[in-house]
């Protein structure tokens, strides 16, 4: 008997928790507060973006081309030739 009463109380507490949470979430007061905070954030973003400094473009003629005059021979790898020999 005590076990069933304990489960009933737990169930009642859980149902009340969800009820009051939903009641607050869908209330007009909460909707007004969230709308006001969204508009305040938008205003703050606009003000902050107006205060941002604009930097000059200093990337003109930044690339230097270097002429490669060294003719270094690359080592020739024979990897594919080794595979071909094994196939035969």
N, C-alpha and C positions, 0 to 999 in steps of 0.2 A: 504494500500500500504506500509506504514512504517513497519507494523507488518511483512509482507512477506520479506522485505529487512533485517530486524533484524534477522529473522530465517535463511535467506540465509547466513548472516555474521557468525552467530553461527555455522552453519553447515560447512562453509568453514574453520573456525578456528579449529574445531574438526578434520576435514579431514587432514589439514596441520599438526596438532599435531601428528596424527598417522603416517603420511607419513615420517616426519622428525625423529620420534622415530624409525621406522622400518629401515630407511636409515642408521641411526647411528648404530643400533644394528647389522645389517647384513654387515657392512662395514669391509674391510680387516684390517683397523687400529684397530678397536675394537677387532677383532679376535686375532690379534697379541698381543695386550695388555693383553687379558685374558689368552692366552697361556703362556705368559711370567710370569704372576702372579702365574699361577698354577705350573710352574716349580720352581719358587722362593720359593713357599710354600713347595714343596717337598724337596728342598735342605735345607730349614730351619728346617724341621722336622727331616731329617737325622742328621744334625749337633746337634740338641738339644738331640736327642736320644743317640748320642755318648757321650754326656756330662753328662748324667744321672748317678748317683751313683748306684751301685748294692749293695743291702743290704744283710746281712747274714741271713741265715735261723736259727732262734732261737726258733723254735717250737718243738724241740725234748724233749720228756718226760715231756710235759707240763700238761698232764691230770693226776689228782690224783684221785684214786678210794677210796671211803670212804665206809667202811663196815657199813651197817645199822643194828645196834644191838637193836634198840628200836622196840618193838612189840606193837604198838599203835592200839587199836581196832577202826575200822571205824564204824561210826554210820550207822545202817541199815535203809535205806529209804523204805517206804512202799507205794510208789507212785502207782506202778502197781497194788498192791492189792486193793487200793481204787478204781481204775478204774474197776477192775473185779467185785467188789461188786455192783457197780452201774449198770453194765450190766445185772445182774440177775433179 
